Amino acid sequence: MIQQLADSPTCWDLSNVYSSLEGSDFQAAMADVSRQLDDLEKFYDAHQVRRQPAPPPGDDAAIARTLEEAIERVNRLGKLIETLDSFVYAFVSTNSYDAVASREYSKLDLLSTRRAKLRVRLAGWIGSLGPRLAAIVPQRPALQQHTFFLTDTAEQSKYLMSDELEALAAELCVDGGLAFGKQQGNVTSQLKVPFERDGKVEELPVTVVRNFSFSPDAGLRRRGYDAELKAWHSVRTPIAASINAVKGTAVTLARRRGRPSVLDAALVNNRIRRPTLDALLSTIREFFPVFRRYLRSKARKLGQEQLPWWDLFAPVGAIHRSFSWREARNFVVEKFGTFSPELGAFAAAAFDRNWIDGAPRDGKRGGAFCMPVVGVDESRILANFDGSFEQVSTLAHELGHGYHNHCQRGLPVLLRGSPSTLAETASIFCETLVAEAALAESPPAEQLGILEVQLCGATQVCLDISSRFLFESAFIARRAECELSPDEICELIQKAQAETYSDAVRPDTYHRYMWLWKPHYYSHDENFYNFPYAFGHLFGLGLFAQYRREGKPFIPRYETLLRDTNTDYAEPLATRFGIDITKPDFWRQSLRVIESQVERYEKL
């Protein structure tokens, strides 16, 4: 039975994780992390777990026992520290003014640095075992379960610096790449904008002003855009320092580790091969004219000759309906239930148990995300819900991530998670499920609004993502030579937008500060966090099309795929569905789904 919730968005409930940031249970868990780290260091010292010049001596059975215990300890430590990290970040991301949360997050950074050093030691040792792994792994069931982790770790260990240099890098990154990433998050989340509404000027968080881009009020969208750019301009100097520092760190680490490039490291992190990326991006470029057709059609529907940037997210069609929180919950739960009762029940639990922090407010990060809380086998979802259908679609997207986590419940930490490419699979699938179900039951006037949401999202993760990839590629190439000024960074992002949007959007309105507020650019160890969205969107569309052909027999295979996303590269996982993602044909099939939506949109 659907529970009747309040009309306003909830704040997330973390009480079943720890009582509070200053509670005795939380502090005991923090102390336990330190103890486990101490014990793991002693264990590694006793068993010489570090990079060796040659395969270490000893019989296979003895080494297998040591490796099994190391894996068990690493999983236990990982479960604890990742639960703590999610708990603390839940406070940091919703209130950047929270000094206690910032303090505890800083402590976790230091603990995570110790963990990173030990991870390097284990990786180096596994690399040394490489030639013997084929004989060692069959010795113990737990090692067999971790076969991919072990073999992939052995392969990637050759790109590690010495243990001493990796340890130094981990420590320096706390005050380097990590610190500058935090600076970007804190500055942008606390930035306020003077804004006039109804004859009254008020100081609004810039995240609230950004949401005006979804408003049906054309004047409000334009004024929000102007106010937003003025606000970003006021902080461009410190944030330019942040992106220079973060990407400079990435360039240095890739070079010192012997990686061909920062992009090469990103491909490994995302578990795809270069032919797959090339096939993906080249096929999207092939379909640029389709996305531009949509933008030109949207401009005409808005009564304009050419679309300005501030109208990219303008609602079109009859879906001006504003959803209450309760209505959004019931809508998503019902549509998810058409796929499977388990998916519907999961969404209901996320709403009813307050796993979602819904409303924008001062100090809260913008956008939306989902994070696993592995200690309780749950997820927590951050949203900035404003009642629009677009935001309902965003909730479906993030709940898809949560369902992905749900499918991995009970797994050891080393087998959980997903590369960013495959991490978007369930989110795009669920977003499409909601949109397609709504489209099928809506009259023509509302169909236009639903198609608008779908095509707006597709344009962002294909056309705009292409611009972000071009920008980040150009920025990293330039950053290898020198730091870039704010003006130079703005020039790069606008050039990338020109190559992708062309004149389908008014060039004089390109968003020159897109680089400043997008958090994806501000992680020194997770670069090119753009193409995974395009991959995930089109891969999810392809799987959804296969589900439409197969029906219910598709579901268990799909859930198994979600459970296994951290156990192989994307290419062999895709072959389970008879898909070759290294060739353009698969990507064309997915993009033709979007093309058919554009054709339908143009006719409405």
C-alpha positions as CSV (number, residue, x, y, z in Angstrom):
1,M,0.0,0.0,0.0
2,I,1.3,3.5,-0.9
3,Q,2.1,5.5,2.1
4,Q,0.8,9.1,2.2
5,L,3.8,11.3,2.8
6,A,4.0,15.0,3.5
7,D,3.9,17.3,0.5
8,S,7.3,18.8,1.2
9,P,10.6,16.9,0.6
10,T,12.1,15.1,3.5
11,C,15.6,15.3,4.9
12,W,17.5,12.0,5.0
13,D,17.6,9.8,8.1
14,L,20.9,8.4,9.1
15,S,20.0,7.2,12.6
16,N,20.3,3.5,11.8
17,V,23.9,4.1,10.7
18,Y,25.3,6.0,13.7
19,S,23.6,8.2,16.3
20,S,25.4,11.4,15.4
21,L,28.8,12.8,14.5
22,E,29.7,13.1,18.2
23,G,28.0,9.9,19.3
24,S,29.9,7.2,21.1
25,D,29.1,4.7,18.4
26,F,30.5,6.9,15.7
27,Q,33.6,7.7,17.7
28,A,34.1,4.0,18.5
29,A,33.9,3.2,14.8
30,M,36.5,5.9,14.0
31,A,38.8,4.4,16.6
32,D,38.2,0.9,15.1
33,V,39.4,2.1,11.7
34,S,42.7,3.2,13.3
35,R,43.0,-0.1,15.0
36,Q,42.3,-2.1,11.9
37,L,44.8,0.1,9.9
38,D,47.4,-0.6,12.6
39,D,46.7,-4.3,12.5
40,L,46.8,-4.4,8.7
41,E,50.2,-2.6,8.7
42,K,51.6,-5.2,11.1
43,F,50.2,-8.0,9.1
44,Y,51.7,-6.7,5.9
45,D,55.1,-6.2,7.6
46,A,55.0,-9.7,9.1
47,H,54.2,-11.3,5.7
48,Q,56.3,-9.0,3.5
49,V,53.2,-7.7,1.7
50,R,54.9,-5.2,-0.6
51,R,56.3,-5.1,-4.1
52,Q,59.0,-7.7,-4.5
53,P,61.8,-7.8,-7.2
54,A,60.8,-11.3,-8.1
55,P,57.9,-13.7,-7.3
56,P,58.2,-14.3,-3.5
57,P,59.3,-17.7,-2.3
58,G,57.0,-20.1,-0.5
59,D,54.6,-22.8,-1.6
60,D,51.4,-21.9,-3.3
61,A,49.1,-23.0,-0.5
62,A,50.9,-20.8,2.1
63,I,50.8,-17.8,-0.1
64,A,47.1,-18.4,-0.8
65,R,46.4,-18.4,2.9
66,T,48.2,-15.1,3.4
67,L,46.5,-13.6,0.4
68,E,43.1,-14.8,1.5
69,E,43.6,-13.2,5.0
70,A,44.8,-10.0,3.4
71,I,41.7,-9.9,1.2
72,E,39.4,-10.6,4.2
73,R,41.0,-7.8,6.3
74,V,40.8,-5.3,3.4
75,N,37.1,-6.1,2.9
76,R,36.4,-5.7,6.6
77,L,38.3,-2.4,6.8
78,G,36.7,-1.1,3.5
79,K,33.2,-1.8,4.8
80,L,33.8,0.2,7.9
81,I,35.6,3.2,6.4
82,E,33.2,3.5,3.5
83,T,30.3,3.5,5.8
84,L,31.9,6.2,7.9
85,D,32.7,8.2,4.7
86,S,29.1,8.1,3.5
87,F,27.8,9.0,7.0
88,V,30.0,12.0,7.3
89,Y,29.6,13.1,3.7
90,A,25.8,13.1,4.2
91,F,26.4,16.0,6.6
92,V,29.1,17.8,4.6
93,S,27.0,17.7,1.4
94,T,23.9,19.1,3.0
95,N,25.5,21.7,5.2
96,S,28.9,23.0,4.2
97,Y,28.8,25.3,7.3
98,D,28.9,22.3,9.6
99,A,32.2,22.6,11.3
100,V,32.0,19.3,13.1
101,A,31.3,17.4,9.9
102,S,34.2,19.2,8.2
103,R,36.5,18.2,11.0
104,E,35.4,14.6,10.9
105,Y,35.7,14.5,7.1
106,S,39.3,15.8,7.5
107,K,40.0,13.0,9.9
108,L,38.6,10.5,7.5
109,D,40.8,11.9,4.7
110,L,43.9,11.1,6.8
111,L,42.6,7.6,7.6
112,S,41.9,7.1,3.9
113,T,45.4,8.2,3.1
114,R,46.8,5.4,5.3
115,R,44.4,3.0,3.6
116,A,45.6,4.2,0.2
117,K,49.2,3.5,1.2
118,L,48.3,0.0,2.2
119,R,46.3,-0.5,-1.0
120,V,49.5,0.3,-2.9
121,R,51.5,-2.2,-0.9
122,L,48.9,-4.9,-1.6
123,A,48.7,-4.0,-5.3
124,G,52.5,-4.2,-5.5
125,W,52.6,-7.6,-3.8
126,I,49.8,-9.0,-6.0
127,G,51.8,-7.7,-9.0
128,S,54.8,-9.6,-7.8
129,L,52.7,-12.7,-7.5
130,G,51.4,-12.2,-11.1
131,P,53.1,-15.2,-12.7
132,R,52.0,-17.5,-9.9
133,L,48.4,-16.3,-9.5
134,A,47.1,-19.0,-11.9
135,A,48.3,-21.6,-9.4
136,I,47.5,-19.6,-6.2
137,V,43.9,-18.5,-6.8
138,P,42.4,-22.0,-7.1
139,Q,43.7,-22.9,-3.7
140,R,41.1,-20.9,-1.8
141,P,37.3,-20.2,-2.6
142,A,37.6,-16.6,-1.4
143,L,40.4,-16.0,-3.9
144,Q,38.4,-17.6,-6.7
145,Q,35.6,-15.1,-5.9
146,H,38.1,-12.3,-6.3
147,T,39.7,-13.6,-9.4
148,F,39.1,-10.4,-11.5
149,F,40.2,-8.1,-8.7
150,L,43.5,-10.1,-8.4
151,T,44.3,-10.4,-12.1
152,D,43.4,-6.8,-12.9
153,T,45.4,-5.5,-9.9
154,A,48.4,-7.5,-11.0
155,E,48.1,-6.0,-14.5
156,Q,47.7,-2.4,-13.3
157,S,50.4,-2.6,-10.6
158,K,53.0,-2.0,-13.2
159,Y,51.8,1.6,-13.3
160,L,52.5,2.2,-9.7
161,M,55.5,4.3,-8.5
162,S,57.6,2.9,-5.7
163,D,55.9,2.3,-2.4
164,E,57.7,5.3,-0.9
165,L,56.6,7.6,-3.7
166,E,53.0,6.3,-3.7
167,A,52.9,6.9,0.1
168,L,54.2,10.4,-0.4
169,A,51.7,11.1,-3.2
170,A,48.8,9.9,-1.0
171,E,49.9,12.3,1.8
172,L,50.5,15.3,-0.4
173,C,47.2,14.8,-2.2
174,V,45.3,15.5,1.1
175,D,46.6,19.0,1.0
176,G,46.8,19.2,-2.8
177,G,44.2,17.7,-5.1
178,L,41.7,16.8,-2.3
179,A,41.9,20.2,-0.6
180,F,41.3,22.1,-3.8
181,G,38.4,19.9,-4.7
182,K,36.9,20.7,-1.3
183,Q,37.5,24.4,-2.0
184,Q,35.4,24.3,-5.1
185,G,32.6,22.5,-3.3
186,N,32.6,24.8,-0.3
187,V,32.8,28.0,-2.3
188,T,30.1,27.1,-4.8
189,S,27.7,25.7,-2.2
190,Q,28.0,28.7,0.0
191,L,27.7,31.3,-2.7
192,K,24.7,33.6,-2.5
193,V,23.1,35.7,-5.2
194,P,21.1,38.9,-4.7
195,F,17.9,38.3,-6.6
196,E,14.7,40.3,-7.0
197,R,11.3,38.6,-7.0
198,D,7.9,40.2,-6.6
199,G,9.5,43.6,-5.8
200,K,11.7,42.2,-3.1
201,V,15.5,41.5,-3.2
202,E,16.6,38.4,-1.3
203,E,19.9,36.6,-0.9
204,L,19.4,33.2,-2.6
205,P,21.9,30.3,-2.7
206,V,23.2,30.0,-6.2
207,T,21.9,26.4,-6.3
208,V,18.3,27.8,-6.0
209,V,19.0,30.3,-8.7
210,R,20.3,27.6,-11.0
211,N,17.0,25.8,-10.7
212,F,15.3,28.8,-12.2
213,S,16.5,27.5,-15.6
214,F,13.7,24.9,-15.3
215,S,11.0,27.5,-14.7
216,P,8.1,28.1,-17.1
217,D,8.7,31.8,-16.6
218,A,10.9,33.0,-19.5
219,G,11.9,36.2,-17.7
220,L,12.9,34.3,-14.6
221,R,15.0,31.9,-16.6
222,R,16.9,34.9,-18.2
223,R,17.4,36.8,-15.0
224,G,18.5,33.6,-13.3
225,Y,21.1,33.0,-16.0
226,D,22.4,36.6,-15.7
227,A,22.6,36.4,-11.9
228,E,24.2,33.0,-12.0
229,L,27.0,34.2,-14.3
230,K,27.6,37.3,-12.3
231,A,27.9,35.2,-9.2
232,W,30.3,32.7,-10.8
233,H,32.4,35.6,-12.1
234,S,32.9,36.8,-8.5
235,V,34.6,33.5,-7.5
236,R,36.4,32.6,-10.7
237,T,39.9,33.4,-9.4
238,P,39.9,30.9,-6.5
239,I,38.1,28.2,-8.5
240,A,40.5,28.6,-11.4
241,A,43.3,28.0,-8.8
242,S,41.3,24.8,-7.8
243,I,41.0,23.4,-11.3
244,N,44.6,24.2,-12.1
245,A,45.7,22.4,-8.9
246,V,43.5,19.4,-9.4
247,K,44.4,18.8,-13.0
248,G,48.0,19.6,-12.4
249,T,48.0,16.8,-9.8
250,A,46.4,14.4,-12.2
251,V,49.0,15.2,-15.0
252,T,51.9,14.8,-12.6
253,L,50.7,11.5,-11.2
254,A,49.9,10.0,-14.6
255,R,53.4,10.9,-15.9
256,R,55.2,9.6,-12.8
257,R,53.2,6.4,-12.9
258,G,54.2,5.8,-16.5
259,R,50.6,6.2,-17.9
260,P,50.5,7.3,-21.5
261,S,48.0,10.0,-20.5
262,V,45.5,11.1,-17.9
263,L,42.8,9.7,-20.4
264,D,44.5,6.3,-20.4
265,A,44.2,6.2,-16.6
266,A,40.5,7.2,-16.9
267,L,39.8,4.4,-19.3
268,V,41.3,1.9,-16.9
269,N,39.3,3.3,-14.0
270,N,36.2,3.1,-16.1
271,R,37.0,-0.4,-17.3
272,I,36.6,0.2,-21.0
273,R,39.1,-0.1,-23.9
274,R,40.1,2.8,-26.2
275,P,38.3,1.3,-29.2
276,T,35.0,1.4,-27.2
277,L,35.5,5.1,-26.4
278,D,36.4,5.9,-30.0
279,A,33.3,4.1,-31.3
280,L,31.1,5.9,-28.7
281,L,32.4,9.4,-29.3
282,S,32.6,9.1,-33.1
283,T,29.1,7.8,-33.3
284,I,27.8,10.6,-31.1
285,R,29.5,13.1,-33.4
286,E,27.8,11.5,-36.3
287,F,24.5,12.3,-34.7
288,F,25.3,15.9,-33.7
289,P,22.8,17.1,-36.4
290,V,20.0,15.1,-34.7
291,F,20.5,16.9,-31.4
292,R,20.8,20.3,-33.2
293,R,17.5,19.5,-34.9
294,Y,15.9,19.1,-31.5
295,L,17.3,22.4,-30.2
296,R,16.1,24.3,-33.3
297,S,12.7,22.7,-33.0
298,K,12.6,23.7,-29.3
299,A,13.4,27.2,-30.2
300,R,10.5,27.3,-32.7
301,K,8.2,25.9,-30.1
302,L,9.3,28.7,-27.7
303,G,8.7,31.3,-30.4
304,Q,12.3,32.1,-31.0
305,E,14.6,32.0,-34.1
306,Q,17.5,30.6,-32.1
307,L,17.7,29.1,-28.6
308,P,19.6,31.1,-26.0
309,W,21.5,29.1,-23.3
310,W,19.1,30.1,-20.6
311,D,16.3,28.3,-22.4
312,L,18.1,24.9,-22.7
313,F,16.1,23.5,-19.8
314,A,12.9,25.5,-20.5
315,P,9.8,23.4,-20.2
316,V,7.9,22.7,-23.4
317,G,4.5,21.2,-23.7
318,A,1.7,20.7,-21.3
319,I,3.6,19.3,-18.4
320,H,3.6,22.4,-16.3
321,R,2.2,20.2,-13.5
322,S,4.0,20.7,-10.2
323,F,4.5,17.5,-8.2
324,S,4.3,17.5,-4.4
325,W,6.8,15.2,-2.7
326,R,4.0,12.7,-2.1
327,E,2.9,12.8,-5.7
328,A,6.5,12.3,-7.0
329,R,6.9,9.3,-4.7
330,N,3.7,7.7,-5.8
331,F,4.4,8.3,-9.5
332,V,7.9,6.8,-9.4
333,V,6.9,3.8,-7.3
334,E,4.0,3.0,-9.6
335,K,6.1,3.2,-12.8
336,F,9.0,1.2,-11.3
337,G,6.5,-1.5,-10.3
338,T,5.6,-2.0,-14.0
339,F,9.1,-3.4,-14.4
340,S,9.3,-5.6,-11.3
341,P,7.7,-5.6,-7.9
342,E,11.2,-5.6,-6.3
343,L,12.1,-2.4,-8.1
344,G,8.9,-0.7,-7.0
345,A,9.3,-1.9,-3.4
346,F,12.9,-0.6,-3.4
347,A,11.7,2.9,-4.5
348,A,8.9,2.9,-1.9
349,A,11.4,2.0,0.8
350,A,13.8,4.8,-0.2
351,F,10.9,7.4,0.2
352,D,9.2,5.9,3.2
353,R,12.4,5.3,5.2
354,N,13.7,8.8,4.4
355,W,16.8,7.8,2.4
356,I,16.4,10.9,0.3
357,D,17.4,14.5,1.1
358,G,15.1,16.4,-1.2
359,A,15.0,20.2,-0.9
360,P,17.6,22.8,-1.9
361,R,18.8,25.0,0.9
362,D,21.7,27.2,1.9
363,G,25.0,25.3,2.3
364,K,23.7,22.2,0.4
365,R,25.5,21.0,-2.7
366,G,23.7,21.4,-6.0
367,G,22.7,18.7,-8.4
368,A,21.9,15.2,-7.3
369,F,23.8,12.0,-6.4
370,C,23.3,8.6,-4.8
371,M,25.8,7.0,-2.4
372,P,25.9,3.5,-0.9
373,V,25.9,3.0,2.8
374,V,27.5,-0.4,2.8
375,G,27.4,-1.0,6.5
376,V,23.6,-1.2,6.5
377,D,23.2,-2.3,2.8
378,E,21.2,0.9,1.9
379,S,21.7,4.0,-0.1
380,R,21.2,7.7,0.5
381,I,20.1,10.1,-2.3
382,L,20.7,13.8,-2.5
383,A,18.3,15.8,-4.7
384,N,17.3,19.5,-5.1
385,F,13.6,18.9,-5.8
386,D,11.5,21.7,-7.1
387,G,8.3,19.9,-8.1
388,S,9.0,19.8,-11.9
389,F,8.7,16.7,-14.0
390,E,12.4,17.1,-14.8
391,Q,13.2,16.7,-11.1
392,V,10.9,13.7,-10.8
393,S,13.0,12.2,-13.7
394,T,16.1,13.0,-11.7
395,L,14.7,11.2,-8.7
396,A,14.1,8.1,-10.9
397,H,17.7,8.4,-12.2
398,E,19.2,8.5,-8.7
399,L,16.9,5.7,-7.4
400,G,18.3,3.6,-10.3
401,H,21.7,4.1,-8.8
402,G,20.3,3.0,-5.5
403,Y,18.7,-0.1,-7.0
404,H,22.1,-0.9,-8.5
405,N,23.5,-0.8,-4.9
406,H,20.6,-2.9,-3.8
407,C,21.4,-5.6,-6.3
408,Q,25.0,-5.8,-4.8
409,R,23.9,-6.2,-1.2
410,G,25.8,-8.7,0.7
411,L,28.9,-8.6,-1.6
412,P,32.4,-8.0,-0.2
413,V,33.5,-4.4,-0.6
414,L,36.1,-5.3,-3.2
415,L,33.4,-6.7,-5.4
416,R,30.9,-3.9,-4.9
417,G,30.5,-0.8,-6.9
418,S,31.0,-0.1,-10.6
419,P,33.2,1.8,-12.9
420,S,31.5,5.1,-13.8
421,T,30.6,3.8,-17.3
422,L,28.5,0.9,-16.0
423,A,27.4,2.9,-12.9
424,E,25.0,4.8,-15.2
425,T,23.3,1.6,-16.5
426,A,20.5,1.3,-13.9
427,S,20.0,5.0,-13.5
428,I,19.4,5.6,-17.2
429,F,17.3,2.4,-17.4
430,C,15.0,3.6,-14.6
431,E,14.8,7.2,-15.9
432,T,13.8,5.8,-19.3
433,L,11.3,3.4,-17.7
434,V,9.5,6.3,-16.0
435,A,9.5,8.5,-19.0
436,E,8.3,5.7,-21.4
437,A,5.6,4.6,-19.0
438,A,4.4,8.2,-18.6
439,L,4.6,8.8,-22.4
440,A,2.4,5.8,-23.1
441,E,-0.5,6.9,-20.9
442,S,-0.4,10.7,-21.7
443,P,-2.5,12.7,-24.2
444,P,-0.6,14.4,-27.1
445,A,-0.2,17.7,-25.3
446,E,1.6,16.0,-22.3
447,Q,3.6,13.7,-24.6
448,L,5.4,16.8,-25.9
449,G,6.4,17.7,-22.3
450,I,7.6,14.2,-21.6
451,L,9.6,14.0,-24.8
452,E,11.1,17.3,-23.9
453,V,12.4,16.0,-20.6
454,Q,13.9,12.9,-22.4
455,L,15.5,14.8,-25.2
456,C,16.8,17.5,-22.9
457,G,18.5,14.8,-20.9
458,A,19.8,13.0,-23.9
459,T,21.2,16.2,-25.3
460,Q,23.0,16.9,-22.1
461,V,24.6,13.5,-21.9
462,C,25.6,13.3,-25.5
463,L,26.0,16.8,-27.0
464,D,27.0,18.6,-23.8
465,I,29.1,15.7,-22.6
466,S,31.0,15.9,-25.9
467,S,31.7,19.5,-25.2
468,R,32.9,18.7,-21.7
469,F,35.2,15.9,-23.1
470,L,36.7,18.3,-25.6
471,F,37.2,21.0,-22.9
472,E,38.8,18.6,-20.4
473,S,41.1,17.2,-23.1
474,A,42.2,20.6,-24.2
475,F,42.6,21.9,-20.6
476,I,44.7,18.9,-19.5
477,A,46.9,19.3,-22.6
478,R,47.5,23.0,-21.8
479,R,47.9,22.4,-18.1
480,A,50.8,20.1,-18.7
481,E,52.7,23.2,-19.9
482,C,51.4,25.9,-17.6
483,E,48.6,27.2,-15.4
484,L,45.6,28.7,-17.2
485,S,44.0,32.0,-16.3
486,P,40.2,32.3,-15.8
487,D,39.8,34.0,-19.2
488,E,41.8,31.2,-20.9
489,I,39.6,28.6,-19.2
490,C,36.5,30.4,-20.3
491,E,37.8,30.5,-23.9
492,L,38.4,26.7,-23.9
493,I,34.9,25.9,-22.6
494,Q,33.3,28.2,-25.1
495,K,35.3,26.8,-28.0
496,A,34.2,23.3,-27.0
497,Q,30.5,24.4,-26.9
498,A,30.9,25.9,-30.3
499,E,32.2,22.6,-31.7
500,T,29.2,20.7,-30.3
501,Y,26.2,23.1,-30.1
502,S,27.3,25.2,-33.1
503,D,24.6,27.7,-34.0
504,A,21.7,25.6,-32.6
505,V,22.3,27.7,-29.5
506,R,23.0,31.4,-29.7
507,P,26.8,31.6,-29.5
508,D,26.7,34.9,-27.6
509,T,25.0,33.0,-24.7
510,Y,27.3,30.1,-24.4
511,H,28.0,29.3,-20.7
512,R,31.5,30.4,-20.1
513,Y,31.5,29.3,-16.5
514,M,30.4,25.7,-17.0
515,W,33.8,24.6,-15.9
516,L,33.5,26.4,-12.6
517,W,30.4,24.9,-11.0
518,K,30.5,21.3,-12.4
519,P,32.0,19.2,-9.6
520,H,33.1,16.5,-12.0
521,Y,36.3,18.4,-12.9
522,Y,37.5,18.6,-9.4
523,S,38.8,15.1,-8.5
524,H,42.4,14.5,-9.2
525,D,41.9,10.7,-9.3
526,E,38.7,10.6,-11.2
527,N,39.3,12.5,-14.4
528,F,37.1,12.7,-17.6
529,Y,34.0,12.1,-15.5
530,N,32.0,13.0,-18.6
531,F,32.1,10.2,-21.2
532,P,30.8,7.7,-18.7
533,Y,27.5,9.5,-18.7
534,A,27.2,9.2,-22.5
535,F,28.3,5.6,-22.3
536,G,25.8,4.9,-19.5
537,H,22.9,6.7,-21.3
538,L,23.3,4.9,-24.6
539,F,24.1,1.6,-23.0
540,G,21.1,1.9,-20.8
541,L,18.9,2.8,-23.8
542,G,20.2,-0.2,-25.6
543,L,19.4,-2.5,-22.7
544,F,16.0,-0.9,-22.4
545,A,15.3,-1.7,-26.0
546,Q,16.3,-5.3,-25.4
547,Y,14.0,-5.5,-22.4
548,R,11.1,-4.3,-24.6
549,R,11.9,-7.1,-27.0
550,E,12.4,-9.8,-24.4
551,G,10.0,-8.9,-21.6
552,K,10.2,-10.6,-18.1
553,P,13.0,-13.1,-19.1
554,F,15.3,-10.1,-19.4
555,I,15.0,-9.1,-15.7
556,P,17.1,-11.8,-13.9
557,R,19.9,-11.4,-16.5
558,Y,19.8,-7.6,-16.0
559,E,19.9,-7.9,-12.2
560,T,22.9,-10.3,-12.5
561,L,24.6,-7.7,-14.7
562,L,24.1,-5.0,-12.1
563,R,25.5,-7.3,-9.4
564,D,28.6,-8.1,-11.5
565,T,29.6,-4.7,-12.7
566,N,32.8,-4.7,-10.6
567,T,33.9,-8.1,-11.8
568,D,35.1,-7.4,-15.4
569,Y,35.6,-4.9,-18.1
570,A,32.5,-3.5,-19.9
571,E,33.2,-5.3,-23.2
572,P,32.9,-8.9,-21.9
573,L,30.0,-7.9,-19.7
574,A,28.2,-6.5,-22.7
575,T,28.7,-9.7,-24.7
576,R,26.3,-11.5,-22.2
577,F,23.6,-9.6,-24.1
578,G,25.1,-10.2,-27.5
579,I,26.4,-6.7,-27.7
580,D,29.7,-5.5,-29.2
581,I,30.4,-2.1,-27.8
582,T,33.7,-1.7,-29.7
583,K,31.7,-1.1,-32.9
584,P,29.6,1.9,-33.9
585,D,26.6,-0.3,-34.8
586,F,25.4,-0.8,-31.2
587,W,25.8,2.9,-30.4
588,R,23.9,3.8,-33.6
589,Q,21.0,1.6,-32.5
590,S,20.7,3.5,-29.3
591,L,21.1,6.9,-30.9
592,R,18.4,6.0,-33.4
593,V,16.0,5.7,-30.5
594,I,16.8,9.3,-29.7
595,E,16.4,10.2,-33.4
596,S,12.9,8.7,-33.4
597,Q,12.1,10.7,-30.4
598,V,13.3,13.9,-32.1
599,E,11.1,13.1,-35.1
600,R,8.1,12.6,-32.9
601,Y,8.9,15.8,-31.0
602,E,9.1,17.8,-34.2
603,K,5.6,16.7,-35.3
604,L,3.9,17.5,-32.0
